[in-house]
Structures are given as structure tokens and as C-alpha cells.
Amino acid sequence: MGKRIHNFSAGPAALPLPVLEEIRDELLDYKGAGMSIMEISHRSKYFDDVINGAVDRTKKLLGMGDDFHVLFIQGGASLQFCMVPMNLALEGRPVDYINTGTWSTKAIKEAQIQGRDVRIIASSEDRDFSYIPRGFQVDGEASYLHFTSNNTIKGTQWPEFPEAGDVPLVCDMSSDFMSRPIDPRPFGLIYAGAQKNIGPSGCAMVIIRRDMLDRIPEGLPTMLKYSTFSEKNSLYNTPSCFVIYVIGLVLKWLEEEIGGLEAMETINREKARILYDLIDGSGFYRGTAEKASRSLMNVTFRLPNEDLEDRFVGEAAKKGLGGLKGHRSVGGCRASIYNATTLESVRALADFMSHFEKTQG
Amino acid sequence: MGKRIHNFSAGPAALPLPVLEEIRDELLDYKGAGMSIMEISHRSKYFDDVINGAVDRTKKLLGMGDDFHVLFIQGGASLQFCMVPMNLALEGRPVDYINTGTWSTKAIKEAQIQGRDVRIIASSEDRDFSYIPRGFQVDGEASYLHFTSNNTIKGTQWPEFPEAGDVPLVCDMSSDFMSRPIDPRPFGLIYAGAQKNIGPSGCAMVIIRRDMLDRIPEGLPTMLKYSTFSEKNSLYNTPSCFVIYVIGLVLKWLEEEIGGLEAMETINREKARILYDLIDGSGFYRGTAEKASRSLMNVTFRLPNEDLEDRFVGEAAKKGLGGLKGHRSVGGCRASIYNATTLESVRALADFMSHFEKTQG
């Protein structure tokens, strides 16, 4: 095996090394089955244990009881953008959205395609999505209030979730899912593409509060109804077995090696602090998000000019620090520091940034 | 590593051993990237090569030109059951279906949920789906003619595809895709869940003829339009990267190790011949499908009684022959012998069957 790099990719992203080693070691023979996990029936006892283990661990980590269902649905967060209004919009009632960037905008567009009465009750578009809106009103009329908890492209994150009274929150938590403890009670539905914090790409985890299942209208296609998944423990058809298996291993690592979500948040805060302190103490690097709205997952920053940014990304790559280019839609630099990115990797990046500033600044 | 079994599962199913070994060997460091393939951005050169390689190999193996697009869509064949009529039904024209079992029935149901004018122009339901219909009429009115090329549960397979004139064929080829050469020209669309013949579960391959893209109506959700996938080479959002990577390796094995689809068909015919000859030469085992409609992929058979069937499946498992239980909806026994199931495995099964007959019969 060659040397592993420090991986700051925005997703698909770093996975915990012990998880990768376990996958490798049992790839040809899963727990004595004489088959790879990829070759085992989703109707087997082996796979029942895999999927039930992932569901149980999710509920335990998030402090959820039996009023929540944990579902595995293919198609990523992008398919959820259309499934959410299809399933949860109430007849004659608006659907409320908060727009904090590219992914919120896409979620809004899918609700509009369906002809829903979409109200954008808050937005940070006026300042290029560089902050999380505050002081907006929620009037209690809406079917739900949708927001994006962390914005990978602009590097912002909700420090606290919006208050919406009796209106259920619906959250695209793709890029900070399982990075900190949450109070699940206000959420009607949480969804997260796996490929940032909990596994490889190819599956979204969807957590739905039991009462939301009563809203699902007649006549939806079978594969677009949440009830199809909740009634069959995500086994109506063949699920993304390998991805669910890896998610289960990542959650085990999170619980047993890291010690749960409070411990994970402490580590994540320390990783972010190292990079933001370096940026703030520098006249060379400049953070792009408003300080109070900064993401603990995606640290976005600029250098004095684009030439320097290109050189920064290129030299970093040569030193084994990968994935630091900003999203193609905004440019600049971005260090994604999800759960599996280690403190050691962050310190290596900080050292490189200090060194680069001294030699180029 | 423990001993690998002979795997006759219906899907997820056996994968070629050299493919599994390659995955294992590069699991922590994909081609010197210093990352697992699961950790690499879908916008990277590495992944471009993966997905383009899989597309190119598919077209080469199937003898397809630029008039076909190869797409990777999550959600399995079950999501295709609803996407097909959504995208391909023409205004004011019926959609024709042939019903050959469980999967056809599900496809028909999804078209009916959408309120399409569904005509079932042929069916083998009268004799428990034990044969492939013949002598039906296609009148040229339909938007498309949908059929299931191989029926995993009942063990039947179309020996030749239906003739439909100018009506484009739409085929669920999940369980015999890439098992034999086909003439692609009559097909408007082919779809196949990966987990039988070409990879792990979590992705369907969809092949769409260019002219079908003109049918897609306005107003569909973005993730349910084939054009979203064809315009972005299946990279509108993050695809199922790992599954696509494995599919690419399986197709490489099929082309380079096996020698393409004609060579594959020869091997598949020999595997099926061994088992059907044994069944036909026995007074103990009884095939459940009509001889002219027998599947080369799923050999379904019964023993004199259910007790013997249970004992057969149990003793086979002890000898390292797994996955021989029939589908839970029909009982009996089934040996699935997809591309990756070796002649050696089939011979081991035949030996066991002969031995079991002698000692129990």
C-alpha cells in the first residue's frame, strides 16, 4: 500500500482508516459466510444484522425513540428535494423554505416544479449566501419549514436550528449529519446523503417522525413514498447493501472509538478552531463566511489572488494535502473537515498554511 | 481468509473472484491516489476514468454506437418501473406490457398508478407464469412495449425477444443483462439492477436510445428525468461511485478474462445444460418452467416433497453450496447461475444433486 494522503475533499470524503481496514480484511469472506458482503442476499440473517445494527446505532447516537423511523433511500439528497414536498406538503397549505445557498436553492426549485405554494421566508442571497439568516418570522401556516443545516459551498452552518413552533422542521443535514448532538423533537424529517460524514456515496439516510407518515397522499409511485421504506425496513426492493454496511461500520466507529456525538463535536470544534484561528491571525488568508455563521465542516477561504490560490492548492497536493480547491461555482479554497478527518490531518494543513504564507506572502 | 462457498444466490449474487481481489488490494489506496475509491471526489480525473471506462465497455460489449446513452441511476429496477412511463409514455397513446411474473406485474402496477392507458397484450399468468407467451399481436399504436427478459422467480427467459415493428422495446433486463449478445436496435430503453450480473446492489444501469430523450415531458422532477442523467454523464449529483467502480471491474473481467458476450453465452449455456440434463434425467428432481422457456440464469426445480426440499437446501449449505432456496413467494429450489458463477461451482452442485438423489431418493 502506498502512503495515504490527508484528505480534505468535500464529498465523497475521508472515511475512518480503521473502517477501511475492516472492509478490506473481510472483503472476500464476510464473518465466515464464505462470501463478500456484496454477494450476500439482502434477505439473509447476515444482512438483517447489518441494517438493523445501522438503524439501532443511528437512533442511539441521536437519542431517538420509536417515534422516529430510520430509512435508507437511494438517489442522494437530490432525490429527497422532490420526495419531501410530494410526501409532506399538506393540501391548501404553503411549504416554507429558508435559502442559504446552492442546495437550498435546488430544494426550493423541486418544490416549485411540483406547483407547491412555496414561501421563501428567509434568505442570505443578498450577501452571496455568506451568512445564516436571523430574525425571520414563522407564522405557523406552513406544512413544514425546510432548511439546510450546513452549506458546503459557502462554508456556513446554522449554530442553532430555526424555531418554528408547531411547524415541523425538515432539514437537509447531508454535510453535518452526526457531527454534533441534536434535539430531534422539532424535526419532522431529516435527510443526509451518506458521502460526507457517514459513508460512501450511493445512499441517503432519511429519518422521519412517525406522525409525518400520515400525510403521504394516495397515488404516489411506490418508490417515492416514505411509507414503502418505513413499512419494510428499507427492504421493499434490494437496497444499497454495501453502502449500508459501510455506514454501519462508520457509526460503530463513531460510537465505540470516538465515544458518541458530544465527543465528536469537541474534536470537530478543535479542528475548526485551529484553521479559523490561523486564518484570522493572518493578513494573507481571508475567511469568506461571516464569523457567526462559520461552518465547522467546510472552512472556506481566499488568498490574495487566484494565482496564489492555484499555487497553494498545487503545492499542498504535492505535500499530500488533497481536495483543497473551492467548489467550481465559487473558486477559492476549501478545507472540508468532516468527522473522519483527523486532528493530525488538520494540524498538517495548518503547518502547511503557515509555511506557505511565510514563503509566498 | 476462510473458504469461499459456491454461491447460487439470486441477487445480490456471486461476483468474479479476481474482481473482489482487485477491490481488496486497492481498497486503501486507489491507483496511488492515497485514498480509497470511496473517498475520491466524483468530480476528479480518477472517477472520470472510472465512469467513462464503464460506459465505453458497456457500449463495446453490447455493440452499441453513439445513438445510445449509458446511464447509472440509483433506486434499482423498481424505480425504473415508475420512471419508464413518466418519461416515455406518449400523449394519447397506450403503453403495452407483457406479463411474465412478479417483476412484470410490478412494472404494470406502477404504470397504472400514473393513470396510463395500460394494455397487457400477453400474459402467462394462466399457467402460473411457467412459460413465455407466444403468438401475441402488436398493433403499432403503443408508446412502447415493455417486457422482462428473464424471470428470476419462475425461472423463465425469452429465448428470442418479441417483435414489435416500429414500437420501441423497453426491457427490464436485470437478471440476464450481459449474459448473451443482443441486437440493441429494437430497444428504446434497457434497464438492469446491477446486483445479478454486473455488480453489487445500489445502482441500475439504464441504456436509452437517443430518440427516446425527445419524449420526456416538461415538469418532471429533476431526478426522475432521463435527460438529467444523459446530459451530465450521470454526474448531475453524486452517483453511487463505489458501485460504478465495481461494475467497471466486472465489465473489464467480462471483456478481458471471459472474452466478451459470445464467450459468456457459451459458458452460461453449458452451466445451464449440466443442471437441466441432470433434472431431466432424474425421476427425483422436477423443473418448474416449460422447457422451451427455461432460464439460463435461474434454474428452478422441485423435489418430491417440501421436507426433502428443506433437507436438500440444508445439506447443500453444509457442503458449501449456498443460496439454493426458492423465492419466498413460490418455495421449492432455485440455483441462480449468473455470469460470475463458475462451471466449477455448477459441477459441484450437480455432483451434490446426484449424490443427494441416490441417498434420499
Interface residues (C-beta under 8 A of the other chain):
Chain A: M1 G2 K3 R4 I5 N7 S9 A10 G11 P12 A13 A14 L15 L17 L20 E21 I23 R24 L27 L28 D29 G32 A33 G34 M35 S36 M38 E39 I40 S41 H42 R43 Q74 G75 G76 A77 S78 L79 F81 C82 K106 K109 E110 I113 Q114 G193 Q195 P200 S201 G202 C203 G219 L220 P221 T222 M223 L224 Y236 N237 T238 P239 S240 C241 F242 V243 V246 G320 G322 G323 R328
Chain B: M1 G2 K3 R4 I5 N7 S9 A10 G11 P12 A13 A14 L15 L17 L20 E21 I23 R24 L27 L28 D29 G32 A33 G34 M35 S36 M38 E39 I40 S41 H42 R43 Q74 G75 G76 A77 S78 L79 F81 C82 K106 K109 E110 I113 Q114 G193 Q195 G199 P200 S201 G202 C203 G219 L220 P221 T222 M223 L224 Y236 N237 T238 P239 S240 C241 F242 V243 V246 G320 G322 G323 R328
